[in-house]
Amino acid sequence: MAITILPSWIDSPPENWGTKANGKLSADEWKVVCSVSLVITLIRLWGYQYENQPHARQFQLLQNFLDLVHAMRLLNLRETSSDSRDEYRSLILKYLRQVLVLFPDVTLKPNHHYAIHIVEDLEWMGPVQARNTPIFERTNHILQEVNSNNHSGEVEATMQKDYSRQGALEIILEHSQELRDEIGEALDALLDMKRESHRGMFDGTDLSTWASSDRTFKSCDIVMENSALDEILNLLCTKYSLPLSAWNGQLTRNAIRLAGVVSNGVVFSCNTRESSVIFKHLDAGNYGAGIIQGIIAYSYPHPITGALETTTYLEIRTLNPISAEHDLYRRLNCGWLCSRQLGRYQLLPISQVVSHFARTALTIKDMPVTHVLPTPKSYHPNLFNNCGMPISVDNAED
């Protein structure tokens, strides 16, 4: 758990969870433990030990647990569709049937029954993130922790004043560029704290709810290298199905360097916990992983209308997958293993980005590797059912 780099919107549970010193985990912390930490650990401990013994109890327990994990990932997506609901129903039924086989003395509980019928709730009422209430439960917890010193009624007034003061300050900062410039360093520190001061991974409680535009991040003008312009030129030719000659005299090396960007409600930047990205290869339809090295916004004239268009590109270094023969994580649809050595630089349009991923440095069969565990918030069937397995885009470079 300590070596896994989680996205900024996922908080790591305490390392001593399950002990008296730490106390019980919250529902959200259990979610992180089961969907990230135990997935990585159990496959490493049980999976590789019993991969050639598929009927061994430990391997069957592992597969049963992973069926539940895959079902819960589908259940907690920010969107729902008939395909995702059908896949969820299939996985949860498979999990429950195998529970009765592995634990014949166990009787299924009402919650198990509800887990099957929650598909109807998804169809009628939409994704669970639109209906769950973690934010209100956490607010209640904060209120319960406030020491009132037996002065009932005064705490409410104090909190109202504090919230009003904070809201007024944010409005002043939003409308006063002079003030923002004067306290720029303090604002940067406060923003970093705000971006990290959340808990768990419940949808709707992360940074993306308030970071709604690029203006949240610093920017500066730059002049790109010729190699970067050539790469953008090739991407534009592919995007508009035009020859290189169509762009003669149309493009410049001027661009804007961004400290971060928000795409589909998710923050991407060079910060360690916001830089691990899953992207889709447009030519092959497969998925890849990379680490953000920089972000640029590039403007160019539309080849037909002449109107100015702006596209955001991520500068990444790719992670190259190891052979599937040695990758049990990939075969169990729990991410994939990559070489620890970073690959080549690549410019990636923000539209190709799928999600963040949890990054873990492991040693598998005496081989140092990086485990990639995608954490998508929307449904990507090929990513879930492993039909879109990653491809190696290059040979690793120093």
N, C-alpha and C positions, 0 to 999 in steps of 0.2 A: 504493500500500500504506500509505503514511504517513497518508493522510486517511481511510482506512476504519476505522470504529469497530466492532470485533468484539465479540461476546458475551464475557463474562468467562471462559467455559470454552474459548475459542479463543485461543491465543497467536499473535501476528503473527510471521511469519518475518522474518529479518534483511533490511533493505532492500537490502543489497549482496549478496544471494544470487546464486550463480553466479560469484562472483569468487574469486580465490585468497585474498584477505584473509579471506573468510568461511569458506572450506572447503565441504565438501559438506553438503547438507541432509539431515536425518533423514527417514524415511518419513512421519512425521506432518507435518513442515514442508512436504514436497511436497504432501501432501493439502490443506493450507490454500492453498498457492500455486495449485494447479490448480482447486480447487473454489470459491475466492473471488476471489483477486487476478487471475488470468488471465481468468476469466469477465468480470469488470468491464472489464478493460483491452482484451481482444481484441475485444469487441463494440464498444467505443468507437472503436477504431482501424480494424479490418477491417469490422465489421458495417455501420456507418453509411456507410463509404466505398463499399462494394460492395452495399448492400441492393437496389439496382435492377439489379444484375448477378448474379443467382443462380447463373450458371454460371461466374463468375470463380473461379479456383483458391483465392484467399484466402477467399472466402465459403464454398466447399465445405470447405476445411480447418477453418474455424471451426465449421461445422455438425457435422463429424465429431468434432471435439474435444468439443463440447457433448454429443453423444450419449454419449461416454464419461463425462463429468462427471455427467450425469443417472443413468447406470447405477450409478456409484459411490455416489451419494447414496442410492439405493435399497438398495444392498448393505450400507451401513453404518448403516442404521436400527436402532433398539433392538428392533424387533419385525419379524416376517415373516408374510406371508399369501400365499395363492395368487395374489391380485391383484398384490401387489408383486413376487412372483417372476416372474410372467408378464410384467409390464412390464419388469423387469430383463432377462429373457431376450431380449425383443424389441429392447431398446436395444443390448445388447452384440452381438447378431448383426448389427444394422444398422451398428454401428460397425466391426466386423471386415470385413464385406463391402465397406464403403466404403474401408477401409484398402487393400484389394487393388486397388481402382480407382484411388485417388489415388497409391499407391506400388506400381506393378506389379512392381518389382524386389525387393519385400520378401517374405520367407517368414515365415508365422506361426510363432510359437514355442510350446513346451509351455505356457507361462503363458497364452497366448491360449486354448488348448484348455481349460485348467483354468477360465478365467473363464466359459466356457459351462456347465461341469458343476458349478460352485459352487452352482448352483441346487439341486442334489440335497443338498448339504451343508446349505443353509438349511432345506430341508424336513425332513431327518433330525435335525439337531443344533441348529437354532435360529439366532438372529442371531449374527453374527460377534463382536459385542462380548462375548458370553458365553464366547468361545473364544480371543480374541487375548491376547497376553501383553506389552503395552507396559509395564505396571507393573513386571514382573519384569526386563525388559530395562533399564529405567531404573535399577532398584535395582542391577543388576549394574554399570552404568556408574558409579554413585555409589561403589560399593565399589572399582572399579578406580582411581578418582581419589584415594582415600584414601592419604596418604603414611604408610607403615608404618615408615619409617626402619630397615628390615631387622629389625624386631622381629615376626617372624611369630607369629601366634597371639594377640597382645595386642590387635590391632585388633578382632577379633571380640568380645572381652570388653568393650572400650570401647563399641562400638556397642550391645551388649546392655544395658549399664548406662544408656546414653543413652536408648534406647527405653523402658526400664522407668521411668526418671525422668520422661520425658514423659507416659507413660501414667498414672503416679501423680498427676502434677500435674493432668491433665485430669479425673481422678476427683474430686480435692479441689475443683477449681473448680466442677464440676457439682453438688456437694452442699453447697457453702458460699456462700449468698447474701451473707453478711457480707463474705467475702473478695472476691467479685466486685464488690460495691459499692465496696470500698476501693481496688481497682486497676482501676476501670472504664475509665479513659482508656487505660491500657496494654492492657487486653483488647481494646478497640475497634481499636487499632492492630494488634495481633497478628491479630485476625480479618480485618482488611482485607488484611494480608500473606498470610494463609493462603488467602484467597479468590482471590488473584492469583498465588500461587506454584505454578503448574502449567504444563504445557507441551502445546501442540498441542490437538487436538480429538478424541482417541481416547475413545470412550465408556467410562465407568467410571473415568476418571482426573480428573474435574472436581469442583468444589465440591459438586455435588449428592449425592455419595456420603456426605458427612458432615453436610451441612446438612439434617437430616431433619424439622425442625419449626419452627414460628414462634418458639419460645423462643430461637432463635439470635439474634433481632433485638430491638432495643429497642421499647417500646410506651408509649403514654400515652393517657389519657382525653381526649376532645374533645367539643365540642358542635357539631354540623354546622349549616351554613346551611340555611334553609328550602328553597332551591333544590335542595340535595343530597338532602334528605329527600323532596322531590317526585319526584326522579328515581328514588330507590330504591323509592318507592311504585309508580311506573309499572312498574318492573321486576318487582316482586312480583306485581302484577296480571297481568302477562303470564305469569309463571312458573306461577301457580296458577289462571289463567283465572278470576279473580274481579273483580267491579266495585270501584271505589274505596271505595264505602260499606262493603264488608266489612272494611276496615281502620280504621274510625272508632274513635279512642281506643285503638288497639292499638300505635301506633308512637311512639317518642320521637326526639329529636334527639341522643341520647347514642350515641357510637361510640368505637372504639379506633383510634388512629393507629398503624400499623405501619411500622417502618423497612424491612422486607422480608418476603417470603413465599416459601415453597417450594411449587411445584405440579408434580406428576408428576416429581419429582426435578430440577427446574430452579429456579434462584433468580431472583426478580424484585424489583427495588428501584428507587429513584430514582438510584442510581449510574449514571454514563454508560454503562458497559458492560453493565448489567443492566436498562436502562430501555426498550430498543427492542423492541416486541412486535408480533407478528402475531396478529390475533384474527378470529373468524368472526362475521359478521352473522347472527343467528338468523332474522331475517325473510326475508332474501334468499339466505342460504346462500353468500354471497360472502365474500371475505377483505379485511381492511383492515389498516392499520399505524398505530401511534401511539407516543408517547413518554410514559412513566409520569411523572406529576407528584406522585403520592401514593398511599398504600395505606391503606384503612380496613377494619376488621372490624365488621360490624353485626349485632346480635342482635335477634330478633323472635319472637313466638309463632307457632307453626304454626297456620294458619287452621282446621284440623280437629281436631288432637290437643291443641293448646295448649302442646305441648312447645317449649322454647326452641331456636330454630334460629339458627345463625351463618353468615353468608356474607361472604366477602372480596371487596372491590371494588377495582379499580384506577382511579384518577383519571388519565385520559390526555388528551393533546391529539393529535388525529388528523392524519395526513398525507394530503393529498388528491392522488389520482393525476392525472397529466396525460392528455391525449387519447391514446388508443391509436394514433392515426394517426402520432404522433411518437415512439412508444415501441417501439423494436426489441427492447429487453430483454423486454418482455412477450410479443411475438410469438415470441421464441425460448425462452420459458419459463424465463427467468433473472431472475425478480423483476420489478419494475416501477419506473417513475419517478414521483416526486411533486413537487409544488411545495415549495420550501424553506420557504415560510411555513406555520407550523403552523395547523391548523384549530381547531375549537371544543373545549371541554372536554367529556368524556363519562365517565360512570361505567360500568365494564365488570366484570361478574362474572368471577371468576378462571376459572370453568369455560369461558368463551368463548375463553380465551387458547390459542393453538396453539404458539407458539415465540418465540424471539428472532429478530432479523434483523441482518445486517451492514449498516451505514448508511454511505453514501459520498456526499459532496457533489461533484457533477459539473457541467460545463457542456456541454450537448448542443445543437448548432446555435444557439449564442449564447444559450441559455436556461439559467439557473441552476436546477438540480434536485437532488433527493435520490434516490439509488438505494437501493431496498429489496431485499435478497436474503435470503429466508427461510432459516433453518437448523433445520428441524424434526428431532426425534429419533424421531418416529413417522410412520406412513404416512398422508398426507392426499392422496388421489387427485386431488381437484379442484385442490389447490395445485400438484401436480406436472404435471398435464396441461393446466393453464391453463383448465379449464372454469369454475372459480370465480374469474374475473378480478375484481380489486378495483373497488369502486364509490366514487364521491365522495360522502361523507355530508353534506357541507356546503360552503359557500363559505369560503375562508380568512379568518381574522380576524387583526387585529393582536394 
